[in-house]
Amino acid sequence: DLAEGLCRWIKAMEIYDRVAKVVAPKKVKLKEAESSLAVTMEILNAKRAELKEVEDRLANLKAQFEEMTEKKEKLEFQVDQCAKKLERAEKLIGGLGGEKSRWLAAAESLQVTYDNLTGDVLI
């Protein structure tokens, strides 16, 4: 009975030794893999932080682009309006220039008529 217990214990120790020899290298590899994973995760987190900064900057630049595009459109509209006003003003000045010569001719004609009025009354 004692020999049987001792035999079982020796057999269990032998099985344990075989398993330990298989498991021990795997435990070492697991620790190496876990440390490598930790390093990789640190690098990944750093890259994620950099990506976040770049995405924030991109969002900021997009907002600025939209703002500047809107400003550009407003300025183009104002330039167009100013060009139309300038064109209308030039037409008005050109039209009034013709009116000036007509008014000067009419004033001259009236002056002549006024100068001759005394003589015309006598006739």
C-alpha positions in Angstrom: 0.0 0.0 0.0 2.8 2.4 0.9 4.7 1.4 -2.2 1.6 2.1 -4.3 1.4 5.6 -2.9 5.1 6.2 -3.4 4.7 4.9 -7.0 1.8 7.2 -7.7 3.7 10.1 -6.3 6.8 9.4 -8.4 4.6 9.0 -11.5 2.8 12.3 -10.7 6.2 14.0 -10.3 7.4 12.6 -13.6 4.2 13.8 -15.3 4.6 17.2 -13.6 8.3 17.4 -14.7 7.3 16.6 -18.4 4.5 19.2 -18.3 6.8 21.7 -16.5 9.4 21.3 -19.2 6.8 22.0 -21.9 5.1 24.8 -20.0 8.2 26.7 -18.8 9.4 27.8 -22.2 5.9 28.8 -23.1 5.7 30.9 -19.9 9.0 32.6 -20.9 7.7 33.2 -24.4 4.4 34.5 -22.9 6.3 37.0 -20.7 8.4 38.1 -23.7 5.2 38.5 -25.8 3.5 40.4 -23.0 6.4 42.8 -22.6 6.6 43.2 -26.4 2.8 43.9 -26.4 3.3 46.5 -23.7 6.0 48.3 -25.7 3.9 48.1 -28.8 0.8 49.4 -27.0 2.8 52.4 -25.7 3.9 53.1 -29.3 0.3 52.6 -30.5 -1.0 55.0 -27.9 1.7 57.6 -28.8 0.7 57.3 -32.5 -3.0 57.6 -31.6 -2.2 60.8 -29.7 -0.3 62.1 -32.7 -3.2 61.1 -35.0 -5.6 62.9 -32.7 -3.4 66.1 -32.9 -3.3 65.8 -36.7 -7.1 65.2 -36.9 -7.7 68.2 -34.7 -5.4 70.4 -36.8 -7.1 69.1 -40.0 -10.5 70.0 -38.5 -9.3 73.4 -37.6 -7.8 73.9 -41.1 -11.1 72.8 -42.7 -13.0 75.3 -40.6 -10.6 78.0 -41.6 -11.0 76.9 -45.2 -14.8 77.1 -45.0 -14.5 80.6 -43.4 -12.1 81.9 -46.0 -14.1 80.4 -48.9 -17.2 82.2 -47.5 -15.2 85.4 -47.2 -13.9 85.0 -50.7 -17.4 84.6 -52.1 -18.6 87.7 -50.2 -15.6 89.7 -51.6 -16.3 88.4 -55.1 -19.9 89.5 -54.8 -18.8 92.9 -53.5 -16.3 93.2 -56.4 -19.1 92.3 -58.9 -21.4 94.9 -57.3 -18.7 97.6 -57.4 -18.0 96.8 -61.0 -21.7 97.1 -61.9 -22.0 100.4 -59.9 -18.9 101.7 -61.7 -20.3 100.8 -65.0 -23.6 102.6 -64.2 -21.7 105.6 -62.9 -19.7 105.8 -66.1 -22.9 105.6 -68.2 -24.5 108.3 -66.0 -21.4 110.6 -66.3 -21.4 110.0 -70.1 -25.1 110.8 -70.3 -24.7 113.9 -68.1 -21.7 115.0 -70.2 -24.0 115.1 -73.2 -26.6 117.0 -71.2 -23.9 119.5 -70.2 -23.2 120.4 -73.8 -26.9 120.6 -74.5 -27.5 122.8 -71.5 -24.6 125.1 -72.5 -26.0 125.4 -76.0 -29.5 126.1 -74.6 -28.0 128.7 -72.1 -26.1 130.3 -75.0 -29.2 130.4 -77.1 -31.2 132.0 -74.3 -28.4 134.5 -73.7 -28.5 135.5 -77.4 -32.3 135.7 -77.2 -32.0 137.8 -74.0 -29.4 140.1 -75.6 -31.7 140.5 -78.7 -34.8 140.9 -76.6 -34.6 144.7 -76.4 -34.1 144.9 -80.2 -36.9 142.4 -80.8 -39.3 144.4 -78.6 -38.6 147.5 -80.7 -39.3 145.8 -83.9 
